[in-house]
Amino acid sequence: MKIIHTSGKRKTAIARATLKPGKGTIRINGKLLETYKPKMHRMKIMEPILIAGTAASKVNLSVNIRGGGINGQTDAARLAIGRALVQFDKTLENVFLKYDRQLLVADIRRKEVYKPNDSKARAKRQKSYR
């Protein structure tokens, strides 16, 4: 079996996952997933692994995350892991899509850019022509 590389993005966070044959070890930025804090984010990252079941226990996953905040990093890691597991076992694709589409499809929403001559992104300065 070959090594699988996938990536996931959320806001400004980018996660790169590497899947290799192994015993089911998952590492996030070099640390074991069991030590990942806070617990809520750990549980969110574990969702695709728990859904995959036996397929996830046959492989080792290593995820490197950069940028963004804790929520963005969690969603990016979850997406990268989901995509890697689907490349490993194609039967998981429909299961993941039924559970949560965000496991395979990136959320493309980004922060709106600031407009020139204004301090906000949306609300424009009113004009009076009279």
C-alpha positions in Angstrom: 0.0 0.0 0.0 1.2 3.5 -0.8 1.4 6.6 1.4 -1.5 9.0 1.0 -1.2 12.8 1.3 -4.2 15.0 1.7 -5.0 18.5 2.8 -7.9 20.4 4.4 -8.5 24.1 4.8 -10.8 26.2 7.0 -10.5 30.0 7.2 -6.8 30.6 7.4 -5.9 27.1 8.9 -4.3 24.5 6.7 -3.9 20.9 7.7 -1.8 18.3 5.8 -2.5 14.7 6.6 -0.2 11.7 5.8 -1.7 8.2 5.9 0.6 5.2 6.2 0.0 1.5 6.9 0.3 0.9 10.6 -1.5 0.1 13.9 -3.9 3.0 14.2 -1.7 5.8 15.7 -2.9 9.3 15.1 -0.6 12.3 15.6 -1.5 16.0 15.5 1.6 18.2 15.1 3.8 15.4 16.4 1.7 14.7 19.5 -0.7 11.9 20.1 -4.3 12.6 19.5 -5.1 11.4 23.1 -3.2 14.4 24.5 -4.8 17.0 22.2 -6.6 19.7 24.2 -9.4 20.9 24.5 -11.4 17.7 24.7 -14.3 19.1 22.6 -11.9 19.6 19.7 -10.3 16.2 20.2 -13.7 14.6 19.9 -14.5 16.6 16.7 -11.2 15.4 15.1 -12.0 11.8 16.1 -15.4 11.8 14.3 -14.1 10.5 10.9 -11.9 8.0 12.7 -14.7 6.6 14.7 -17.0 6.4 11.7 -14.3 4.6 9.6 -14.0 1.9 12.3 -11.8 -1.0 11.3 -10.3 0.9 8.3 -8.8 3.5 10.6 -7.2 0.9 12.8 -5.1 -0.4 9.9 -3.4 2.9 9.2 -1.2 5.5 11.0 -2.2 9.2 10.5 0.0 12.2 10.9 -1.5 15.6 10.7 0.4 18.9 10.5 -1.7 22.1 11.1 -0.6 25.7 10.6 -2.4 29.0 10.8 -5.8 30.1 12.0 -7.3 29.6 15.4 -8.2 26.4 17.4 -11.7 26.0 15.7 -10.3 26.5 12.2 -7.5 24.1 12.9 -9.9 21.5 14.2 -12.1 21.7 11.2 -9.1 21.6 8.8 -7.7 18.5 10.5 -11.1 16.8 10.4 -11.4 17.5 6.7 -7.8 16.3 5.9 -8.4 13.0 7.9 -11.7 12.4 6.2 -10.3 12.9 2.7 -7.3 10.6 3.5 -9.6 7.8 4.8 -11.8 8.0 1.7 -8.7 7.7 -0.6 -7.7 4.6 1.5 -11.2 3.0 1.5 -13.6 4.3 -1.2 -16.7 2.7 0.5 -16.5 5.4 3.3 -17.3 8.2 0.9 -21.1 7.8 1.1 -21.0 7.1 4.8 -19.1 10.4 5.4 -21.4 12.4 3.1 -24.5 11.1 4.9 -23.0 11.9 8.4 -21.6 15.3 7.6 -20.6 16.8 4.3 -17.9 18.9 6.0 -15.8 15.7 6.3 -15.1 15.7 2.6 -16.1 19.2 1.2 -14.3 22.3 2.4 -16.2 25.3 3.8 -15.0 28.1 1.5 -16.3 31.0 3.5 -13.7 33.7 4.2 -13.6 37.0 6.0 -14.8 39.9 3.8 -12.1 42.4 2.8 -12.1 45.9 4.1 -13.2 48.6 1.5 -11.1 51.6 0.6 -11.8 54.9 2.5 -13.8 53.0 5.2 -13.1 51.3 8.4 -15.5 48.4 7.8 -16.0 45.6 5.3 -19.7 46.1 4.6 -21.4 49.2 5.8 -20.5 52.0 3.4 -20.5 55.7 4.2 -23.8 57.4 3.1 -23.8 60.0 0.4 -25.9 63.1 0.3 -26.2 64.7 -3.1 -28.4 67.6 -2.1 
